[in-house]
Amino acid sequence: MPSRRGFLAGSAALPASAALAKVPEDPVARVAADLEHYIGFGSKQAGGPGDTACGAWLTAEIEKLGFKVEQQPVSVPYFLPERADLRCGDAKASVWPQPIVVPTPAEGITGPLVRIDGAGRPAGPLAEAVALLELPYARWSTTIARPVREPITAAFAAGAKAVVVITNGPTGKVIALNADGRKPMFAGPVALLAPADAGPFLAAAIAATPATLTVTGENGRRPASNFIGRLDRGKKSWLAVSTPRSGWTTCAGERGGGIAAWLWLARWASKAVPQHNLAFICNTGHEYENLGAAEALKATAPKPADTHFWLHLGANVASQEWHDLTGQVLPSVDTQRFLSVSPALLPLARALFAGHVGFEAPYSSDKLSAGEQIEILAAGYPSVAAIFGLHRYHHVQGDDARCVSAANVARAAAQFQTLIERVTR
């Protein structure tokens, strides 16, 4: 488990501010402890041991504050790989089976490697082939994205037996991709290949050399759980604050900042927001295209007409910036974080988040929204603010304690607190 000292090392960068003066003393240390706890659960794949243990911890934390917690069962896919690799001649590389996994036979699937370029153009006939899709360079997140989904679908329609996707991005590692959590998205096996491992296979594809993809393991569904903590004070309206906790990896930068800020706001609001009922929602199944959030909105969340304001803390709340040239982590915050708010909140958001990198240029939600925010808006909630983003290690193994600073998370959480204070006056 990462040490608390590592989180506190960046605390000197946290500016003195009026917002920080309003929270309990030593707020950065409190955030550091929460980050350490979250990261210590390891992989957060929905329904797995890390996700389950994290949910139990967060439930216990808000129950201490007086919240009455209701659990909501959610069925999620899972896959426990036995073998997952691509072989071509002397070349062999591990692959990431793409959920919902369509496994291969035990002996694998063999066919000529045929490259598909970033524009979706195949270099040769795809019938009976193992297609090798080379995505353009980006911070990828989901198979729903057209540059991912459409070439894969087209490859199977053209007769490909399997598709291997090279997820070109800033780390050279595999970028895990979100997927539909209810049924497989594609007609055959799909696997993801790290750009750092792709060279021999791209070379082999020039001559349509035969390759074998093998993906075997335990496939099925397992129970997971959303939960909502309520402080029902008998008031006319609710304040809702939500965050997902699950993801493909340890999710330190992706989810850790949102979890710590969510706890910060629960501790503060339970004492300082007496004029509203409180609903603090924590969802699983984020990586299955917001499966948990969709279920929560159906069953446990307060109704739109009864909700004064909803703040959603999604990915990359305050992840670290890096130098691409050297791979060195920096004290500053990754710029690829976004603040999207209901149109009426835009002037307030611009004023409050001036100087907060990424958040300093908030978007109107009728122009840009993402993730769970889309589900919340579609359900009809009238006043919503949401954070989302894609930091360097988003969906990548290595999203660990290096990727998040307690000081930066505390600064963001304090400003979310100020936003709630202003909106709920």
N, C-alpha and C positions, 0 to 999 in steps of 0.2 A: 504493500500500500504506500502511495506517495507520502512524504513527510509534510507536516504542517509548515515547517521551516521554508520549504520550497515555495509554498503559496505566499508566505508572508514576505518573501524577499522583494517583491515588487511594491510593497505597501508605501514606500516613500514617494512613489509616483502619484499617489492619490491626493488631489488638491483639497485643501480645507474648503468646506462649503457649508452654506446654511442648511442644505438638505441633510448632510451627514450629522449635523448637530442635533437633528430631531430624532435620531435613532439611538438605541442603547449604546453605551460606551464600548469601544473597541469593536466596531461593526466589521472591520476587515478580518479580524480574527474569527468572528462568528461565521462569516462567509467562507473563510479558509477551511474551517472545520466541516462545514456542510459539503464543500467541494471534495474534501478528502474522503468523507463518508461515501458520497455518490460514486466517485471514481473507484473506490475500494470494492464495489460490487462486481467489477469486471464487465464482461459482455452483457449488454442490455437487450438482447434479442427477445421479442415479445413472448411471454410465457415461460421463458427460461429461468434458471436459478437467479441470475442477476436482476432481472426485471421483477421477479416475485419478491426477492429480499428488499429491493429498493422500495417497492410499493408498501411493504410492511413497515419499513422505517419511516416513510413519509406519513403514513397513517398515524403512527404513534406520535410523531412530532406535532401534528395539528390537533390530535385528541388532547394533548397536554394543554392546548390553548382554549379548550372548551368546545371545539367543533364536534358535531355529531356526524360520524362518517358512515356512508352507505357504499358498499361494494357492488359493482356491476360486472357479472361474468361476461367475458368476451372470448369467443372461439377464434384462435389464430393458427395459421399454418406453421409448420416447422420442418426442418430437414437436418438430419444428423449424418454427415457424409462418412462413408467408408473409404471411398476412392473418388478423387476428382482431379483428373489430369488430361492434358493434351500431349500426344506423342506423334512425332514425325521423324522417321529415320533415327538419328542419334539424339535429336532434340526432345526434351521432355520438360513440361512446366505444370505447376499446380494451377488449377482454375477455381473460380468461385461459382458454384451452381446458382443459377438465377431462379429465385422463387417466382411463383409456386413451382417447385422443381418438377420437371418431367425427366425421370432418370433414363439412363441408357441400359441396354442389356449388360450383363456382367462382363462380357467380352468387349464392350464398347461399341461405338458406331464408327465405321471406317468409310472414307470417301476422299476424293481429290480436294485439296484445299483450294478454294476460290476466293480471292480477295474482293471485298465490296468496299469502295472508297467512302470518304466522309459525306459525299453527296448521294450515296445510295446506289452507285453504279457498279455492277459486277464486272469483273475482268474476264469472265468466261461463263459457260453454261453452268447453271446451278443444280441441274437434275442430278440426284444421288451424291451431291457434294457436301463437304463440311465447309460451310461459308465462314469466312473470316472478315467480320465487319470492323473496319478501322474508324472509330468515331473521331470527329474533329476535336482539337484541344479545347477543353472546357472544364468547369467544376460541375461534373455531372451529378445528378441526384435521383432520377427516376426513369423507368422504362416507359412511362406515359409520354415523355418528351418525344415529339415527332421524329427528330433525327435518330432516335433509338428505335422506337416502336415500328415505324413504317418500313425501314429496310429489313428488319427481322421478319415481319409479317410477309413482306414481298418475297423474301428468300424462301420461306417455306412454301408459299404459293407457287414458286418456280421449281419446286421439287427438291430443295435442300433437305438433307436428313438431320442436320444439326447446325447450330449457329454459335460461333465463338466471337465475343465482342471485346475489342481492345479499347479500354476506357482511358483514353489519353487525357491526362490531367497534370496538375502541378507537382505531384510527388513521384510519379513513375510507378505507383502501386495500383492495385485494383481499387476502383471506386465502386462500392456496392450500390445497387440501384433498387429503389423502392418499386413495389409491384402491387397489382390488385390482390387483395387478401381473400377473395371469395372463390376464384377459379384461376387456373393457369391462363396466362395471356397469349401463349404461343402454341403452335401445333406440334412442336417437338422440343428436344433438349436444347437449352440455351445456357452458356457458361461465359464467365467474364475472365479476361486475361490481362495481366499487368503489362503496361507498355514496356517496362524494363525487360520482360521475358519474350516480347513479341518478335524480335528481329529474325530469329531462325525460321519462324513460321511464315512471316511475310516473304522471306527469300524463297521458301519452299513453294509458296503459292504462285510464284512466277511461272513455275513449270507444272502447276497443278499436281504436285506430289501428294500421294495418299497420306492421310493423317487419321489418327484414331482419338476420338473423344470418349472418355469414360467418366460417368457420373453415377455412382451407386451409393445407397445408404438408406436410412430409415426415414420414411416420408409420411406425413399425416397432419393432424390438427391436435392442438392441446389447449387446455384452459388457461386463460389469463384474466386480468381484472382491471377495469377502471375503478376509480373511486371519486366520490364527491364529499367534501366536508362542508357542513352547513352550520352557520350561526344564525338561527332564525330568531330575530328580536321582535317579531311581530310588526315590522315596518312595512310600508307600502311597496318598497322597491328593493331590488337586489343589486349588489356589486359582485360580478363574477371575475375570477382570475383563474386562468387555466395554463397548464403546461403538459407536454408529453414527457414521458420518462424513458421510453424504449427506443432502440435503434440497433444497427447492425454490429457496432463495435463497443468499446468502452465509453465512447461518446462524451469525453471530458469537455471538449470545446463545443461540440454540437448541442449537447443537452445540459451540461453541468451548470452553465451560467443561468439558464432558465430555471433549473431546479432550485439553485441557491437564491435567486431573486424571488421566486414563488414563496419560499419559506420566509424570507425577509418580510415580504408584504403580508403574509398570514400573521406573523408575530406582531407586526405593527398595526394592521387593520383591526385585529381582534380587540385592540385597546383604544384605537384612535378614530375609528369610523363608526360611531354609534348610531348614525342616522340612517343606515342601510343594513339590511340582512346581508350576510356574506356567503358566497358559494365559491369554494376553492376546489378546482377540478383537476385531477391528474389522470391522464389517459395512457394506456398501453396501445400497441398496434400501430404506432405512427408509421413504421416502415412499410406497412401494407396499405399505402395510400389513405392514411388517416382513418383507418378502420375503427379504432377505438373512439376517436372524436365523433364520428358519425353515429356510433351506438349511444354515446353519452347524450348527444343532442336529442335523440329519440326518446330517451327514458328518464334521465336524471337531472339534466340542467334546468334552471329556472326558465319559465316561459319568456319569450321575447317582450311581451307587453309588460311584464313585471320586472324587467331588467334595466336599470338605469345606465349601466356601463359595463362593458366586458373588455378586459385586457388579456390578450393571449401572448404568452412568452414562448416563442418557437425557437428555431435553431439559431446558433451564433449570436446569442445575446451580447457576449463580450469576449470573443475568442481572440487569440494573439495573432499579430501580424508576423510575417517571415520575410527574409531576404531570399528571393528565388536563386540568386547566383551562388550563395554560400550555404543555404539551408539553415541559416541562423535565425532563431526565434528572437523577436524584438519585444520591447516593453509595451509598444503601442497596440491598439486594437485593430483587428482586421477590418478593412473598409467595406467588405462585402456583407454588410448587415443592413437591413432595411426596416424602416418604420412606416407602416401603412395605417391610416386612420380614416374613420368616417369623414365625409367632406366637411361637416360642420366643425370638426376638431382640428382642421388643418392649421388655422392661424395660431391656435394655442400650441400645437406640437412644434411648429416652426420656432416659436419664441422659447419654449422650454428646452428644446434639444439643440439650440445653437451651440456650436463648439463640440458636440458629441459626434465623432467621426462616423459617417454612415447615416446616423439618425438625424444629422443636421439638415438633411434634405428629405423630409418626410413626403410620402406619397398619399394622394387621396385614394381610398379603397375602390372607388369606381374606375380608377385608372390602373392600379396594380394591387393585387392581393395574391396570397400563396398559402399552401399548406392548410392547416386547420382553419385559418381565417376564412377560406372559401366556404367551408362547411357552415361556419358561424353566420356569415353574411347571408348565405342561401336560406338559413333557417329563419331569417327575418329580424335579427337583433339590430336595433336602430343606431346604437352608439358603440363602436368597436375600435380598439387599437390593437395592432399585432406586430410582433417582431419576427423576422425570419431572415435567413441568410445561408451562405455556403462558405465556410472558412477553408483554409488550405487542406486540412485533413478531414473534411466533411465526408463521412461514409468510408473512411480509410483506416485500416489497421495502423495504429500509431497515434490515434486521437486520444492522447493521454494527458498527464498533468502538465506537460510542456505547453499545451494548447490553450491554457486558461489561467488567468491571474485573478486572485481574490480582490486585489485593488481595483482592477477594471470592472469586475462584476459588481462590487460595492458601489462604484460610481454610477453605474447604470441603474442598479436597484433603487438608489436614492432618488434618481430622477423619475423613475416610474412611480415612486411614492408621491413625489410632487405632482405628477400628472393626475393621479387619483384624487389627491387633495383638491386640486383645482376643478376637476370634473364633477366631484360630488359635493361641492359647496352648496 
